[in-house]
Amino acid sequence: MELRNIAIIAHVDHGKTTLVDALLKQSLNFKIKMDAPQDLIMDSNELERERGITIFSKNASVKYGDIKINIVDTPGHADFGGEVERIMRMVDGVLLLVDAKEGPMPQTKFVLKKAIEAGHKVIVVINKIDKPDARPEWALNATYDLFFELEASEEQIDFPVVYSAATLGKAGFTKNLGEMKDIKPLFETIIKYVPAPVIPKDQPLQMLTVNLAYDNYKGKIAVGRLYSGALKRGMTVAHINRLGEVKDAQLSAVMLFDGLNRIDVERAEAGDIVAIAGISDISIGETIADAENPVALPIIAIDEPTIKMIFGINTSPFKGQEGDYTTSRNLKERLEHELETDVALSVESLGATSDRWIVSGRGELHLAILVEKMRREGYELEVSKPQVIFKEKDGKKMEPMEMVTIEVPQEYSGVAIEMLGKRLGIMKNMRTDKDTAIIDFKVPTRGLIGIREKFLTATRGTGILNSIFLGYEEYRGEMNAINHGSIVATEAGTTTNYGLVTAQGRGKLFLGAGVPVYEGMVVGENAKVGDIRVHVCRTRQLTNFRAKQEACEDQLEVPLNLTLEQALDYISDDELVEITPKSVRIRKVYLTEIEQKRAKRQKE
């Protein structure tokens, strides 16, 4: 059977997963169950469906005629950009999905550059032409500009164009939606323009591990492209690790992709995307080779972590009330399990007997996703404020840098420029599109921690902020700390309307009446710099006099119920986020005023 291997890449929310779903539904070998729980088949993870973004890259295959097409749906967020780079090694062509209204976005540029450098043929799909405000011609011209900017070859710039409305399952060679019937034109374009895998003859077995998965029965599963040779179940192969060490291993299973499923096969041929099991210590970028003639493929570089947080067991007065897994052993085993499949993650214990760990990842979202997964699995834990990872090179302190692109209405451009300027951002480019300002900044990663909520507030929810990692540069100096103060509960109990009204006059509340709190728990944000402790469980003193009706009408404003990401953005260095399956709370590291003062004296 003929093969085609393609990756589908796009910016967040440009319809990539929806388009893959349309290809699946209209392929020959896919039968969707009538009781399917969601519309987006590829977004099988609960977190992905809630957030509307692809977090974990996935493989699928479809059949069109006698041709099998392997499709890799890749993450669209910069924190998972390392996966995108690796996937370029697994495919021969790329579908570049561009929103007909928004055009190419910053992360599109990052991924497209990797595809062009790999020499892949690119098919441009202008999606969402069914939008009322779609402008497909403008989006196409902007895509041409991007190809020129990235110095693509003449052959790559002469790319085929397909227009689509993925939600309707339609595509065509013109932007006329009325002429479109199905997704068939996209299938035809893939088969015509994406080359079949080149399989070298008389070469020994070589497979490159590009992704990892975990199965409760099969153990660790390695996914990658089989460049040459054949794999058989039960055969002995050579496993060449990142250090070049070779050792024999036996394959317990060989699998191919059929629709959304991995199916066990006796044999897999070169050119296909294969999954294997039986090698417990395999990692990304390593080679499976012929046992008699082991030849390693070039190692894939793994992105280094740029953000770290401290994970620890829950030590608050409410510990053990809401979670199933609360001990340090539970937490340690869960983090070790995550390391099995997430090579961009790093875990380091804070001492042999410690119940805290330094967990490092590619960005705030990367670590927040891990915390959210653990929370939903029944774990209780505490995490610290995210911090950047500094390095030293040639005696100089180095820090991670990001390229930030913001889109704001022109009336808010001054506020946005000032905000990024305070965070040591340097403006690189500014352009306008009608009433929208599009501005590029180079900003230290530490300047972006906690910025997203403040940016949305400053732009009245109209601003868009995207960032991609650039690399390490020399330290830019001290950043003026943008401090905030917290409203902290002074006593344990249940919040009352009377107590919260007093606290409300000091700032913005995070919870309403009737919520259990403990001493040292953060219940709101102080309007001024510095913390203030308030008795939020206080009740009104009863008297023999009936108060006037107006005096009783103390109204509470609607509290701001912080999400996990908002809580991580909010906290300062002396605060922690307490996470349980049912709650996200913010607390001071030292719960009582006496403990806080004692710790401050010890530091001084």
C-alpha positions in Angstrom: 0.0 0.0 0.0 1.2 3.5 -0.9 2.0 5.9 2.0 1.9 9.6 2.7 3.1 11.1 6.0 2.0 14.6 6.8 1.9 16.9 9.8 -0.8 19.5 10.3 0.4 22.7 11.9 -1.3 26.0 12.8 -1.7 28.6 15.5 -3.9 27.9 18.5 -7.7 27.9 17.5 -7.2 28.1 13.8 -9.2 24.9 13.3 -6.5 22.3 13.0 -8.2 19.6 15.1 -11.5 20.3 13.4 -10.0 19.8 10.0 -8.4 16.5 11.0 -11.8 15.3 12.3 -13.3 16.1 8.9 -10.6 14.1 7.1 -11.2 11.2 9.5 -15.0 11.2 9.1 -14.8 11.3 5.3 -12.1 8.6 5.0 -12.8 5.0 3.8 -11.7 3.2 7.0 -13.3 5.3 9.7 -16.6 4.6 11.3 -17.7 7.0 14.0 -19.9 5.7 16.8 -23.3 7.4 17.0 -22.9 7.9 20.7 -19.5 9.7 20.4 -19.1 12.0 23.4 -17.7 15.0 21.6 -17.5 16.7 18.2 -13.7 16.9 18.1 -12.5 13.3 17.9 -8.8 14.2 18.0 -9.3 16.3 21.2 -9.9 13.1 23.2 -8.4 14.5 26.4 -10.8 16.3 28.8 -8.4 19.2 29.3 -8.1 19.7 25.5 -11.9 19.8 25.0 -12.3 22.4 27.8 -9.5 24.7 26.7 -10.1 24.2 22.9 -6.4 23.7 22.2 -4.3 20.7 21.3 -1.9 19.8 24.2 -0.7 16.3 23.3 0.4 15.5 19.7 -1.5 12.5 18.3 -1.3 10.2 15.4 -4.1 9.0 13.1 -4.3 7.4 9.7 -6.9 7.6 7.0 -7.4 5.7 3.7 -8.2 7.4 0.4 -8.4 4.9 -2.4 -5.4 2.6 -2.2 -3.3 5.1 -0.3 -2.8 5.3 3.5 -2.3 8.8 4.9 -0.6 9.1 8.3 -1.6 12.4 10.0 0.1 13.9 13.0 -2.0 16.5 14.8 0.5 18.8 16.6 0.2 21.2 19.5 -0.3 24.8 18.6 0.9 26.5 21.8 4.6 27.6 22.2 5.1 25.7 25.4 4.7 22.5 23.4 6.8 23.7 20.4 9.5 21.1 21.1 7.0 18.4 20.0 6.4 20.2 16.7 10.1 20.3 15.9 10.5 16.6 16.5 7.5 15.7 14.4 9.1 17.4 11.4 11.5 14.4 11.4 8.6 12.0 11.0 6.8 13.4 8.0 7.4 14.3 4.3 4.9 17.2 4.0 3.0 19.7 6.0 -0.6 21.1 5.9 -0.2 24.8 7.0 -3.6 25.9 8.3 -4.3 29.7 8.3 -7.4 31.4 9.6 -9.1 33.3 6.8 -9.7 36.3 9.1 -6.5 36.4 11.3 -3.9 35.2 8.8 -0.5 33.8 9.9 0.2 34.2 13.6 3.5 34.2 15.6 3.5 30.5 16.4 2.7 29.8 12.8 5.9 31.5 11.9 7.9 29.5 14.3 6.6 26.1 13.1 6.6 27.0 9.4 10.3 27.9 9.7 11.1 24.4 11.0 9.1 22.8 8.2 10.9 25.0 5.6 14.3 24.2 7.1 13.4 20.5 6.9 12.8 20.9 3.2 9.1 19.8 3.4 6.5 20.6 0.7 3.9 22.8 2.3 0.2 22.8 1.4 -1.6 26.0 2.5 -5.2 25.6 3.7 -7.1 28.8 4.2 -9.6 27.8 6.8 -12.8 29.3 8.3 -13.9 30.9 5.0 -17.5 30.5 6.3 -16.9 33.2 8.9 -18.8 36.4 8.2 -15.7 38.5 8.5 -13.4 36.2 6.6 -10.8 37.8 4.2 -9.2 34.8 2.4 -7.3 36.9 -0.2 -5.6 39.0 2.5 -4.8 35.9 4.5 -3.2 34.3 1.4 -1.1 37.4 0.6 0.1 37.5 4.3 1.1 33.9 4.0 3.1 34.6 0.8 4.8 37.5 2.7 5.7 35.0 5.5 7.3 32.5 3.1 9.4 35.3 1.6 10.4 36.5 5.1 11.5 33.0 6.1 13.6 32.7 2.9 11.7 29.7 1.5 12.9 28.1 -1.7 11.1 29.0 -5.0 9.6 25.5 -5.0 8.3 25.9 -1.5 6.9 29.4 -2.3 5.0 27.9 -5.2 2.7 26.1 -2.8 -0.8 24.7 -3.6 -3.7 26.4 -1.9 -6.9 24.8 -0.7 -9.8 26.8 0.9 -11.9 25.1 3.6 -14.7 25.3 6.1 -13.6 22.6 8.5 -16.6 22.8 10.7 -18.8 22.0 7.7 -16.4 19.3 6.4 -15.9 21.1 3.1 -12.9 22.1 0.9 -12.3 23.5 -2.6 -9.8 25.1 -4.9 -11.7 28.4 -4.9 -13.0 30.5 -2.1 -16.6 30.0 -3.2 -18.3 28.1 -0.4 -21.3 27.3 -2.5 -19.2 25.2 -4.9 -17.8 23.0 -2.1 -19.3 19.6 -1.5 -16.9 17.6 0.8 -13.2 17.4 1.9 -12.2 15.4 -1.2 -10.1 18.3 -2.8 -7.8 18.3 0.2 -7.3 14.5 0.0 -6.4 14.9 -3.7 -4.0 17.7 -3.0 -2.2 15.7 -0.3 -1.7 12.7 -2.6 -0.6 14.9 -5.5 1.9 17.1 -3.7 3.2 15.2 -0.7 5.9 12.7 -1.8 5.8 9.1 -0.8 8.4 8.1 1.8 11.8 7.5 0.3 13.0 4.0 1.5 16.7 3.3 1.1 17.4 -0.1 -0.3 19.8 -2.5 1.4 19.9 -0.4 4.5 19.8 -2.0 8.0 16.9 -1.5 10.3 16.6 2.1 11.6 13.7 3.8 13.5 13.8 7.1 15.3 11.8 7.6 18.4 9.8 10.9 18.1 7.1 10.5 20.8 6.3 8.5 23.9 3.1 7.1 25.3 2.2 4.9 28.2 -0.1 1.9 28.3 -1.2 0.1 31.5 -0.7 -3.3 29.9 2.1 -2.7 27.4 4.1 -0.2 29.4 6.1 2.5 27.7 5.3 2.9 24.0 7.8 4.5 21.6 6.3 6.1 18.4 8.4 7.0 15.4 9.1 6.6 11.7 10.6 3.4 10.4 13.2 4.7 8.0 14.5 1.3 6.7 14.1 -2.4 7.3 11.2 -4.1 9.0 10.0 -4.6 12.6 8.5 -7.9 13.8 6.8 -8.7 17.1 9.2 -10.6 19.4 12.3 -9.7 17.4 15.6 -8.6 19.0 16.7 -5.1 18.1 19.5 -2.8 19.2 18.5 0.2 21.3 21.0 3.1 20.9 20.5 5.7 23.6 21.5 9.4 23.6 25.0 8.7 24.9 25.6 6.3 22.0 25.4 3.2 24.2 24.0 0.1 22.5 22.1 -2.7 24.1 19.9 -5.5 22.9 16.1 -5.4 23.5 13.2 -7.5 22.6 10.0 -6.0 21.2 6.8 -7.2 23.0 4.5 -5.5 20.5 4.6 -3.8 17.1 1.7 -1.5 16.3 0.4 0.6 13.3 -2.2 3.4 13.3 -5.6 2.7 11.9 -8.0 5.6 12.2 -7.5 6.8 15.8 -6.4 3.4 17.1 -3.1 1.6 17.5 -3.5 -1.9 16.2 -1.2 -4.8 16.9 0.5 -6.2 13.8 3.0 -9.0 13.2 5.2 -6.9 10.9 5.7 -3.2 10.0 7.5 -2.0 6.8 9.8 0.9 6.2 8.2 4.3 5.5 5.3 3.8 8.0 4.8 5.5 11.4 5.2 2.7 13.9 4.6 2.2 17.7 6.6 -0.4 19.6 6.6 -1.7 23.2 9.1 -3.7 25.2 11.9 -1.2 25.9 11.3 0.4 29.3 14.1 2.9 29.3 13.7 4.3 25.8 13.5 8.1 25.3 12.8 10.6 22.6 15.5 11.0 19.9 17.0 7.5 20.3 17.4 4.9 17.6 16.1 1.4 17.2 18.5 -0.4 15.0 19.5 -3.8 13.6 20.9 -6.0 16.3 23.7 -7.3 14.0 24.6 -3.9 12.4 23.5 -1.1 14.8 23.7 2.3 13.1 22.4 5.4 15.0 20.3 8.2 13.4 21.1 11.8 14.3 19.9 12.6 17.8 16.9 14.9 18.2 17.7 17.9 20.5 15.2 18.2 23.4 14.2 21.7 24.5 15.6 22.6 27.9 13.3 23.8 30.6 13.0 27.6 31.2 10.5 27.7 34.1 10.6 26.0 37.5 8.2 25.6 40.4 8.4 23.8 43.7 5.9 21.0 44.2 5.2 19.8 47.7 2.6 17.9 49.7 -0.3 19.8 51.0 0.5 21.2 54.5 -2.5 23.4 55.1 -5.0 22.9 57.9 -7.4 21.5 55.3 -5.0 18.8 54.1 -6.4 15.3 53.4 -10.1 16.5 53.3 -10.6 16.4 49.5 -8.0 14.3 47.9 -7.2 10.6 47.6 -3.4 10.9 47.2 -1.8 13.2 49.8 1.5 11.6 50.9 5.0 12.4 49.6 5.3 8.9 48.3 2.1 9.4 46.2 3.5 12.7 44.8 6.9 11.2 44.1 5.5 8.3 42.2 3.2 10.5 40.1 6.0 12.8 39.1 8.2 9.9 38.2 5.4 8.5 36.1 5.1 11.8 34.2 8.8 11.7 33.4 8.1 8.4 31.5 6.5 10.3 28.6 7.3 14.0 29.1 11.0 14.5 28.2 10.7 18.3 28.4 10.0 17.9 32.2 12.7 17.8 34.9 12.2 16.7 38.5 14.8 17.3 41.2 14.3 16.4 44.9 15.0 19.1 47.6 17.0 16.7 49.7 16.8 12.9 50.3 14.1 13.2 53.0 12.3 16.2 51.6 8.7 16.2 50.6 9.2 18.9 48.0 10.6 18.8 44.5 11.8 21.3 41.9 9.8 20.7 38.8 11.0 22.4 35.6 9.2 22.7 32.3 8.9 24.7 29.0 6.6 27.4 30.3 3.8 28.3 32.7 1.2 26.4 30.6 3.3 23.3 30.5 3.5 23.1 34.3 -0.1 24.2 34.8 -1.3 21.4 32.6 0.6 18.9 34.7 -0.8 20.3 38.0 -4.3 20.2 36.5 -3.9 16.6 35.4 -2.7 15.6 38.9 -5.6 17.5 40.5 -8.2 15.7 38.4 -6.6 12.4 39.3 -7.2 13.0 43.0 -3.9 14.5 44.2 -3.5 17.2 46.8 -0.4 19.4 46.5 1.1 22.9 47.0 3.1 24.8 44.4 5.2 27.9 44.5 5.3 30.9 42.2 6.8 30.0 38.8 10.4 31.3 38.4 12.7 31.4 35.4 15.8 29.2 35.2 19.0 31.3 34.8 22.3 29.9 33.3 25.9 31.0 33.3 28.0 31.2 30.1 31.5 32.5 29.9 31.2 34.0 33.3 28.0 35.9 32.3 24.5 35.4 33.7 22.1 34.3 31.0 18.3 34.4 31.0 15.6 33.0 28.7 14.0 35.4 26.2 10.7 35.4 24.3 9.4 37.1 21.2 6.0 38.5 22.2 3.4 39.7 19.6 0.5 41.7 20.9 -2.6 42.7 19.0 -4.6 45.5 20.6 -7.1 48.2 19.5 -5.0 51.4 18.8 -6.6 53.1 21.8 -4.9 50.6 24.2 -1.5 50.4 22.4 0.0 53.0 24.7 -1.0 51.0 27.8 0.3 47.8 26.3 3.7 49.3 25.3 4.1 50.8 28.8 3.3 47.5 30.4 5.9 45.5 28.4 8.4 48.3 28.8 8.2 48.0 32.6 9.1 44.3 32.1 12.3 45.2 30.1 10.6 44.5 26.8 12.3 46.0 23.7 10.0 46.9 20.8 11.1 45.3 17.5 8.3 46.1 15.1 5.0 47.9 15.0 2.4 47.9 12.3 -1.3 48.7 12.0 -4.2 46.9 10.4 -7.3 49.1 10.3 -7.9 50.0 14.0 -5.6 47.3 15.4 -2.0 47.7 16.4 0.3 44.7 16.0 3.5 45.1 18.0 6.5 42.7 18.4 8.7 42.8 21.6 11.7 40.9 22.8 11.0 40.3 26.5 12.7 38.3 29.3 10.7 35.3 30.2 10.5 36.5 33.8 8.7 39.6 32.6 5.8 37.5 31.2 5.1 35.6 34.5 1.7 36.9 35.7 1.2 39.3 32.8 -1.7 37.7 30.9 -4.5 38.6 33.3 -3.1 42.1 33.8 -2.8 42.5 30.0 -6.5 41.5 29.5 -7.6 43.8 32.2 -5.7 46.7 30.8 -7.1 46.2 27.3 -10.6 45.5 28.5 -10.4 41.9 27.3 -9.7 43.0 23.7 -6.0 42.3 23.5 -4.3 39.2 22.2 -0.8 38.2 23.5 1.3 35.4 22.0 4.9 34.4 22.7 7.5 32.0 21.4 10.8 31.1 23.0 13.9 32.6 21.4 16.8 31.3 23.5 19.1 32.5 26.2 20.7 36.0 26.2 22.7 38.0 28.7 20.8 39.1 31.8 19.1 42.4 31.4 19.3 43.6 35.0 16.9 44.0 37.8 13.2 44.4 37.0 11.1 46.7 39.1 9.0 44.3 41.1 5.3 44.8 40.4 4.1 44.1 43.9 0.6 43.5 45.1 -0.9 43.1 48.5 -3.2 40.3 49.7 -6.2 40.3 52.0 -5.4 37.4 54.5 -7.8 35.7 56.9 -6.8 36.1 60.6 -8.9 33.2 62.0 -10.2 29.8 60.9 -14.0 29.5 60.4 -16.6 30.1 57.8 -16.8 33.5 55.9 -19.8 35.7 56.7 -21.4 38.4 54.7 -20.7 40.9 57.6 -17.0 40.0 57.7 -16.5 40.1 53.9 -18.1 43.5 53.6 -15.4 44.9 55.8 -12.7 43.1 53.7 -14.4 44.2 50.4 -13.6 47.8 51.3 -9.9 47.0 51.1 -9.8 45.5 47.6 -11.1 42.6 45.4 -12.4 39.4 47.0 -11.7 35.8 45.8 -14.5 34.1 47.6 -18.0 34.7 48.9 -19.9 34.0 52.1 -20.2 30.5 53.6 -16.8 29.3 52.5 -14.5 27.6 55.1 -11.1 29.4 55.6 -8.1 29.0 57.8 -5.7 31.5 59.3 -3.2 32.6 56.7 -5.4 31.9 53.7 -5.6 34.6 51.0 -9.2 35.7 50.5 -8.6 38.7 48.2 -6.3 41.2 46.6 -5.5 44.4 48.6 -5.9 47.6 46.7 -2.6 48.8 48.1 0.9 47.3 48.2 1.4 45.1 51.3 -0.7 42.5 53.0 -3.6 43.2 55.4 -5.1 40.7 57.8 -8.9 40.8 58.1 -11.3 38.8 60.3 -13.6 37.6 57.5 -15.6 35.2 59.7 -16.8 38.0 62.0 -20.5 38.1 62.8 -22.7 41.1 63.6 -23.1 41.8 67.4 -26.7 41.3 68.4 -28.5 44.1 70.3 -32.0 44.9 71.5 -32.3 47.7 68.9 -33.7 47.1 65.5 -31.4 48.7 62.9 -32.8 50.7 60.0 -33.5 48.7 56.9 -30.9 50.6 54.8 -28.1 49.7 57.3 -28.8 46.0 56.8 -28.5 46.1 53.1 -24.7 45.4 52.9 -24.2 44.1 49.4 -21.3 41.9 48.4 -19.8 42.2 45.0 -19.5 39.1 42.9 -16.1 37.5 44.0 -13.4 36.7 41.4 -13.2 32.9 41.5 -9.6 32.3 40.5 -8.7 29.5 38.1 -5.5 27.5 38.5 -3.6 29.6 35.9 -4.9 32.9 37.5 -3.8 31.8 40.9 -0.3 30.9 39.6 -0.1 34.3 37.9 -1.3 36.1 41.1 0.9 34.7 43.9 4.0 36.4 45.1 7.2 34.8 46.5 5.8 34.4 50.0 2.6 32.7 48.9 1.6 29.2 47.7 -1.2 27.7 45.7 -3.0 24.9 47.4 -4.5 22.5 44.9 -7.0 19.7 45.7 -9.5 17.9 43.4 -12.3 20.3 44.6 -10.5 23.6 45.4 -7.8 26.0 44.3 -6.8 28.1 47.3 -4.0 30.7 47.8 -2.2 30.8 51.2 0.8 32.5 52.8 3.9 30.3 53.2 3.9 31.2 56.9 0.3 31.1 58.0 0.5 33.2 61.2 1.8 36.7 61.7 4.3 35.4 64.3 5.7 32.8 61.9 6.0 35.4 59.2 7.9 37.9 61.4 10.2 35.2 62.7 11.1 34.1 59.1 11.7 37.7 58.1 14.1 38.2 61.1 16.0 35.0 60.1 16.5 36.3 56.6 17.7 39.6 57.8 
